[in-house]
Amino acid sequence: MGSLRQKAIGSAKITVKSYKWSAKTIDVTVTLEPIPVEDVEIEAVPVSLFIGETYSIKAKVQPNGASDRTLTYTVDNNNAYVAYDGTITAQSGGIVNITVKSQSNPEITKTVTITIKTKTRD
C-alpha cells in the first residue's frame, strides 16, 4: 500500500502501476478547507454626521485568515447612503442604522446607529 500527501494547492495526475495490472490514472485537485467568518468588528463610528458629510466605516472580519472576507453594507432608510465600500453620505435629518454583514455567512452582522443632523445657521 502507498500513501499520498499534498505539497501545495493545485491539480495533479496520479498514475498507479502494477506489475500484473494495467496503469490507472486519476485527476486530483487539492484545495484549502474554507476558514469561516466568526465575527465582524467595526472601529468606533461617530454618533452623528451633518447632512452632506461623509464617513468611511472601518470594518473587518474575524478571524483574520477567514477565506471570504467580503462585507456588505446596508442602510435602513434614506437618511444616509452607504456605498459598497462602507462610505456613508448623510442625506437628510434623522436616525439611520447601518448593518455590516459577512457575505459568506450572512448571519454574522453588526449594526451601527448614526444621527444625521441639519446644520444650523450662525
Secondary structure, 3 states (H helix, E strand, C coil): CCCCCCCCCEEEEEEECCCCCCCEEEEEEECCCCCCCCEEEECCCCCEEECCCEEECCEEEECCCCCCCCEEEEECCCCEEECCCCEEEECCCEEEEEEEEECCCCCCEEEEEEEEECCCCC
